[in-house]
Amino acid sequence: MAVCTGLIVANLYYCQPLIVLIANEFKIPEASAGTITYLTQAGYAIGLFFMVPLGDKIERKRQILMTTFATVIALLIAATAKSFLVLQIASLLIGITSIVPQLILPLAASLSAPEERGKVVGTIMSGLLVGILLSRTLSGFIGQVLGWRSMFYIAAGICLLIFFVIQSKFPQNKPQFQGTYGQLIQSLFTLIKTQPVLREATAINVFSFAQFGAFWTTMVLLLSGEPFNFNSATIGLFGIVGASGALAAPLVGKLGDKGNSRIAVGYGCLLVLISFIVFYFAIESVIGIAIGIVFIDIGIQGVHISNQTRVYSLLPEARNRLNTVFMSLTFLGTAAGSAYGLMLWKWGGWHAVAIGCMILSTLSLIVYGLTYKSKSKKAKAQID
């Protein structure tokens, strides 16, 4: 499950190191080519909202298979796009259909014992995070050697292979929800209204992933210009630096199993803030950027895995819908962050991006602090 999750989520990030190559082929500005990054993220959020809840209503393995096959088609449309508009549409479709990791995670959570759920989620998340980060390395290398279209052809082949692996290896898992699709979607808003932990975890994730999206989108523009002038293959290598931090994912999951998930969220938020302080001063330093990448990726993992473990523990019969709310808003945050980063880049370059993301870090810490204070007061009132 971890391997399949990593290979499929990679579809969302292949485009990032290819922005310069795509801009050159279609003869458009690099910032305009960068729009495919947040269209892909926005598509992912749309798919999460409208398709992931079905995992609580229809058989999960069948849904995973159908969605994986649709991903193959979307990737082939991107590979054969004759205009940038078609590529933009294909990017949106790639995002919508690459939601399989968020179908696998609730399936894994439902199959695991409660005392091991954090570890299981952490293990699969490590696969997901390695896929996110190494996708850039693979994409940068393939793009430089074979061209950007080859990456989408290769991704389609990988997803077709995954289709047969899932068909052979995954267990069936019957849902518990008996209502209509309309009732299923309506229940999402009920969950938001009635689950304060879901609201808190989602808000913190939105701010954190907005920074993640802003960084990885604008980093390509930083490294492709002066004084670095790196090609797509070299830019992609920075994904390896981030992937080293993914080894922390199972450890974070274990921490959650010991009842300390919320503490890990706070430390994660602080690490993300520290990473952008490092980035601010590392505008001409490869080593500084590498250090910042390790900080941001470990921090994001601390926030995300811990919040996800907390959310999955709320209502076992509604895990897909809880995950829908949590992840769709998280990736809307990522998409908004990518657009926010490009806007800051146009306005003030790398320093503006770093300062803008520090503001988002501060907001995530404010949400964390306010909800912690609120929970403490509630607990004290109950004791009194």
C-alpha positions as CSV (number, residue, x, y, z in Angstrom):
1,M,0.0,0.0,0.0
2,A,2.8,2.4,0.8
3,V,4.5,1.7,-2.6
4,C,1.3,2.2,-4.5
5,T,0.5,5.4,-2.6
6,G,3.9,6.8,-3.3
7,L,3.9,6.0,-7.0
8,I,0.4,7.5,-7.6
9,V,0.8,10.6,-5.5
10,A,3.9,11.4,-7.6
11,N,1.6,12.3,-10.5
12,L,0.8,15.5,-8.7
13,Y,4.4,16.7,-8.6
14,Y,6.0,15.5,-11.8
15,C,5.1,18.8,-13.5
16,Q,7.1,21.1,-11.0
17,P,10.7,20.6,-12.3
18,L,9.3,20.6,-15.9
19,I,7.9,24.2,-15.7
20,V,10.8,25.7,-17.6
21,L,10.8,23.1,-20.3
22,I,7.1,23.4,-20.8
23,A,7.3,27.2,-20.9
24,N,10.0,26.9,-23.6
25,E,8.0,24.5,-25.8
26,F,4.8,26.5,-25.7
27,K,6.6,29.9,-25.7
28,I,5.0,31.3,-22.6
29,P,6.4,32.9,-19.4
30,E,7.7,30.5,-16.8
31,A,5.3,32.0,-14.2
32,S,2.4,31.2,-16.6
33,A,3.6,27.7,-17.1
34,G,3.6,27.3,-13.3
35,T,-0.2,27.5,-13.3
36,I,-0.3,23.8,-14.0
37,T,1.1,23.2,-10.5
38,Y,-1.9,24.7,-8.7
39,L,-4.4,23.4,-11.3
40,T,-3.2,19.9,-10.4
41,Q,-3.5,20.6,-6.7
42,A,-6.9,22.1,-7.2
43,G,-8.0,19.1,-9.2
44,Y,-6.8,16.9,-6.3
45,A,-9.0,18.8,-3.9
46,I,-12.0,18.5,-6.2
47,G,-11.5,14.7,-6.5
48,L,-11.1,14.4,-2.7
49,F,-14.3,16.3,-2.1
50,F,-16.6,14.5,-4.6
51,M,-15.0,11.0,-5.0
52,V,-13.3,10.0,-1.7
53,P,-16.6,10.0,0.3
54,L,-17.8,7.2,-1.9
55,G,-15.4,4.9,-0.1
56,D,-17.9,4.9,2.8
57,K,-20.6,3.8,0.3
58,I,-19.2,1.6,-2.4
59,E,-16.6,-1.2,-2.2
60,R,-13.2,0.4,-1.7
61,K,-11.0,-1.9,-3.9
62,R,-13.3,-1.4,-6.9
63,Q,-13.3,2.3,-6.5
64,I,-9.5,2.3,-6.2
65,L,-9.2,0.3,-9.4
66,M,-11.6,2.5,-11.4
67,T,-9.8,5.7,-10.3
68,T,-6.3,4.3,-11.1
69,F,-7.4,3.5,-14.6
70,A,-8.8,7.0,-15.1
71,T,-5.4,8.4,-14.0
72,V,-3.7,6.5,-16.8
73,I,-6.0,8.2,-19.3
74,A,-5.4,11.7,-17.8
75,L,-1.6,11.2,-18.0
76,L,-1.8,10.2,-21.6
77,I,-3.8,13.3,-22.4
78,A,-1.1,15.4,-20.8
79,A,1.7,13.5,-22.7
80,T,0.0,14.2,-26.1
81,A,-1.2,17.8,-25.4
82,K,-0.9,20.0,-28.5
83,S,-1.6,23.2,-26.7
84,F,-1.0,24.6,-23.2
85,L,-4.7,24.9,-22.7
86,V,-5.1,21.1,-23.2
87,L,-2.2,20.5,-20.8
88,Q,-3.9,22.7,-18.2
89,I,-7.1,20.7,-18.6
90,A,-5.1,17.4,-18.4
91,S,-3.3,18.7,-15.2
92,L,-6.7,19.3,-13.6
93,L,-7.8,15.8,-14.6
94,I,-4.6,14.3,-13.2
95,G,-5.3,15.9,-9.9
96,I,-8.9,14.7,-9.8
97,T,-8.0,11.1,-10.6
98,S,-4.8,10.9,-8.4
99,I,-6.8,10.6,-5.2
100,V,-6.0,6.9,-4.8
101,P,-3.6,7.5,-1.8
102,Q,-6.5,9.0,0.1
103,L,-8.6,5.9,-0.6
104,I,-5.8,3.6,0.5
105,L,-5.2,5.4,3.8
106,P,-8.7,4.9,5.2
107,L,-8.6,1.3,3.9
108,A,-5.4,0.7,5.8
109,A,-6.7,2.5,8.9
110,S,-9.8,0.2,8.9
111,L,-7.7,-2.9,8.6
112,S,-5.3,-2.0,11.5
113,A,-5.7,-2.4,15.3
114,P,-6.4,0.9,17.2
115,E,-3.1,0.6,19.1
116,E,-1.1,0.4,15.8
117,R,-3.1,2.8,13.7
118,G,-0.6,5.7,14.0
119,K,2.3,3.4,13.0
120,V,0.3,2.0,10.0
121,V,-0.7,5.5,8.9
122,G,2.9,6.7,9.4
123,T,4.3,3.8,7.3
124,I,2.0,4.5,4.4
125,M,2.6,8.2,4.7
126,S,6.3,7.6,4.5
127,G,5.6,5.9,1.1
128,L,3.5,8.9,0.1
129,L,6.0,11.5,1.2
130,V,8.9,9.7,-0.6
131,G,6.7,9.6,-3.7
132,I,6.1,13.3,-3.4
133,L,9.7,14.2,-3.0
134,L,11.4,11.7,-5.3
135,S,8.9,12.4,-8.1
136,R,10.7,15.8,-8.6
137,T,14.0,14.0,-8.9
138,L,12.8,11.5,-11.4
139,S,10.8,14.1,-13.3
140,G,13.8,16.5,-13.5
141,F,16.1,13.8,-14.8
142,I,13.6,12.4,-17.4
143,G,12.7,15.9,-18.5
144,Q,16.3,16.9,-19.1
145,V,17.2,13.6,-20.9
146,L,14.0,12.6,-22.8
147,G,11.8,15.7,-22.7
148,W,8.8,16.6,-20.5
149,R,6.3,14.6,-22.5
150,S,8.2,11.3,-21.8
151,M,7.7,11.8,-18.0
152,F,3.9,11.7,-18.5
153,Y,4.1,8.6,-20.7
154,I,6.3,6.9,-18.1
155,A,3.8,7.9,-15.4
156,A,0.9,6.4,-17.3
157,G,2.9,3.1,-17.6
158,I,3.6,3.1,-13.9
159,C,-0.1,3.6,-13.0
160,L,-1.2,0.8,-15.4
161,L,1.2,-1.5,-13.7
162,I,-0.1,-0.4,-10.3
163,F,-3.7,-1.2,-11.5
164,F,-2.8,-4.9,-11.9
165,V,-0.9,-4.9,-8.6
166,I,-3.9,-3.5,-6.7
167,Q,-6.2,-6.0,-8.5
168,S,-4.0,-8.9,-7.4
169,K,-3.0,-7.9,-3.9
170,F,-5.5,-5.5,-2.2
171,P,-8.3,-7.0,0.1
172,Q,-11.9,-6.1,-0.4
173,N,-13.5,-3.8,2.2
174,K,-17.2,-3.3,2.4
175,P,-18.6,0.1,3.4
176,Q,-21.1,0.8,6.2
177,F,-22.9,3.9,4.9
178,Q,-26.4,3.1,3.6
179,G,-27.7,6.5,2.5
180,T,-27.7,8.3,-0.8
181,Y,-24.8,10.1,-2.4
182,G,-26.5,13.4,-1.6
183,Q,-26.8,12.4,2.1
184,L,-23.1,11.4,1.9
185,I,-22.0,14.8,0.8
186,Q,-24.3,16.6,3.2
187,S,-22.8,14.6,6.0
188,L,-19.4,16.2,5.3
189,F,-20.8,19.5,6.5
190,T,-22.3,17.8,9.6
191,L,-18.8,16.5,10.4
192,I,-17.3,19.9,10.1
193,K,-20.0,21.3,12.4
194,T,-19.8,18.6,15.1
195,Q,-16.1,17.7,15.2
196,P,-13.8,20.4,16.7
197,V,-10.7,18.2,16.4
198,L,-11.4,17.9,12.6
199,R,-11.8,21.7,12.3
200,E,-8.6,22.4,14.2
201,A,-6.4,19.8,12.5
202,T,-7.7,20.9,9.1
203,A,-7.0,24.6,9.7
204,I,-3.5,23.9,10.8
205,N,-2.9,21.6,7.8
206,V,-4.2,24.3,5.4
207,F,-1.7,26.9,6.5
208,S,1.1,24.3,6.6
209,F,0.5,22.9,3.2
210,A,0.1,26.4,1.7
211,Q,3.7,27.0,2.6
212,F,4.7,23.6,1.2
213,G,3.1,24.5,-2.1
214,A,4.5,28.0,-2.2
215,F,8.0,26.7,-1.6
216,W,8.2,23.8,-4.0
217,T,6.7,25.9,-6.9
218,T,8.9,29.0,-6.5
219,M,12.1,27.0,-5.7
220,V,12.2,25.9,-9.3
221,L,12.2,29.5,-10.4
222,L,14.9,30.4,-7.9
223,L,17.2,27.6,-8.9
224,S,16.7,28.0,-12.6
225,G,17.8,31.6,-12.5
226,E,20.9,33.5,-11.3
227,P,23.2,32.7,-9.6
228,F,22.4,29.0,-9.9
229,N,21.2,28.4,-13.5
230,F,20.4,24.8,-12.7
231,N,18.7,22.6,-15.3
232,S,15.6,20.5,-14.5
233,A,17.7,17.4,-13.7
234,T,19.7,19.3,-11.1
235,I,16.7,21.0,-9.6
236,G,15.0,17.6,-9.3
237,L,17.9,16.3,-7.1
238,F,16.7,18.5,-4.3
239,G,13.8,16.1,-3.9
240,I,16.3,13.5,-2.6
241,V,17.2,15.9,0.2
242,G,13.6,16.1,1.2
243,A,13.0,12.4,0.9
244,S,15.6,11.8,3.6
245,G,13.3,13.5,6.0
246,A,10.5,11.1,5.1
247,L,12.2,8.5,7.2
248,A,10.8,10.3,10.2
249,A,7.2,9.5,9.2
250,P,6.9,6.1,11.0
251,L,8.5,7.6,14.1
252,V,5.9,10.4,14.1
253,G,3.2,7.8,13.8
254,K,4.5,5.9,16.8
255,L,4.5,9.1,18.8
256,G,0.8,9.4,17.9
257,D,0.1,5.9,19.2
258,K,1.4,6.9,22.6
259,G,-1.2,9.7,22.8
260,N,1.2,12.6,21.9
261,S,-0.1,13.5,18.4
262,R,-0.9,17.1,19.3
263,I,2.6,17.8,20.7
264,A,4.1,16.6,17.4
265,V,1.8,19.0,15.5
266,G,3.2,21.9,17.5
267,Y,6.8,20.9,16.9
268,G,6.1,20.5,13.2
269,C,4.7,24.0,12.9
270,L,7.8,25.4,14.6
271,L,10.1,23.5,12.2
272,V,8.3,24.8,9.2
273,L,8.6,28.4,10.5
274,I,12.4,27.8,11.1
275,S,12.8,26.4,7.6
276,F,11.6,29.7,6.0
277,I,13.9,31.7,8.2
278,V,16.7,29.5,6.8
279,F,15.4,30.0,3.3
280,Y,15.3,33.8,3.7
281,F,19.0,33.9,4.4
282,A,19.9,31.1,1.9
283,I,19.0,32.9,-1.3
284,E,22.5,32.1,-2.8
285,S,23.4,29.0,-0.7
286,V,22.8,25.5,-2.0
287,I,23.7,24.1,1.5
288,G,21.3,26.5,3.2
289,I,18.5,25.6,0.9
290,A,19.2,21.9,1.5
291,I,19.0,22.4,5.2
292,G,15.8,24.3,4.9
293,I,14.3,21.5,2.8
294,V,15.0,18.9,5.5
295,F,13.4,21.2,8.1
296,I,10.3,21.9,6.1
297,D,9.7,18.2,5.1
298,I,10.2,16.9,8.6
299,G,8.0,19.7,9.9
300,I,5.2,19.0,7.4
301,Q,5.3,15.3,8.2
302,G,5.0,16.1,11.9
303,V,1.9,18.2,11.3
304,H,0.3,16.0,8.7
305,I,0.7,12.5,10.1
306,S,-0.2,13.6,13.6
307,N,-3.3,15.4,12.5
308,Q,-4.3,12.6,10.2
309,T,-4.0,10.1,13.0
310,R,-6.1,12.3,15.3
311,V,-8.8,12.6,12.6
312,Y,-8.9,8.9,11.9
313,S,-9.6,8.2,15.6
314,L,-12.8,10.2,15.6
315,L,-15.5,8.1,13.9
316,P,-14.4,4.7,12.4
317,E,-17.6,4.4,10.3
318,A,-16.9,7.8,8.6
319,R,-13.1,7.6,7.9
320,N,-13.4,8.3,4.2
321,R,-15.6,11.3,4.8
322,L,-13.4,12.6,7.6
323,N,-10.4,12.2,5.3
324,T,-12.4,14.0,2.5
325,V,-12.8,17.1,4.7
326,F,-9.3,17.0,6.0
327,M,-7.5,16.3,2.7
328,S,-9.6,18.3,0.3
329,L,-9.1,21.5,2.3
330,T,-5.5,20.6,2.8
331,F,-4.9,20.4,-0.9
332,L,-6.9,23.5,-1.6
333,G,-4.4,25.1,0.8
334,T,-1.6,23.6,-1.3
335,A,-3.1,24.9,-4.5
336,A,-3.7,28.4,-3.0
337,G,-0.1,28.3,-1.6
338,S,1.3,27.6,-5.1
339,A,-0.6,30.6,-6.5
340,Y,0.3,32.7,-3.5
341,G,4.0,31.8,-3.9
342,L,3.9,32.7,-7.6
343,M,2.2,36.1,-6.8
344,L,4.9,36.8,-4.1
345,W,7.6,35.8,-6.5
346,K,6.4,38.3,-9.1
347,W,6.1,41.0,-6.5
348,G,9.3,40.6,-4.6
349,G,11.2,37.5,-5.5
350,W,12.5,34.9,-3.1
351,H,12.6,37.1,0.0
352,A,8.9,38.0,-0.5
353,V,8.1,34.3,-0.7
354,A,10.0,33.5,2.5
355,I,8.4,36.4,4.4
356,G,4.9,35.5,3.1
357,C,5.3,31.9,4.3
358,M,6.6,33.0,7.7
359,I,3.2,34.8,8.1
360,L,1.4,31.6,7.2
361,S,3.6,29.7,9.8
362,T,2.6,32.3,12.4
363,L,-1.1,31.8,11.6
364,S,-0.8,28.0,12.0
365,L,0.9,28.5,15.4
366,I,-1.9,31.0,16.4
367,V,-4.6,28.4,15.5
368,Y,-2.6,25.8,17.5
369,G,-2.2,28.0,20.5
370,L,-5.8,29.2,20.6
371,T,-7.3,25.7,20.3
372,Y,-4.9,24.4,22.9
373,K,-6.0,27.2,25.3
374,S,-9.7,26.5,24.5
375,K,-9.3,22.8,25.1
376,S,-7.4,23.4,28.4
377,K,-10.2,25.7,29.7
378,K,-12.9,23.2,28.7
379,A,-11.0,20.4,30.5
380,K,-10.7,22.5,33.6
381,A,-14.4,23.4,33.6
382,Q,-15.3,19.7,33.4
383,I,-13.0,19.0,36.4
384,D,-14.5,21.8,38.4
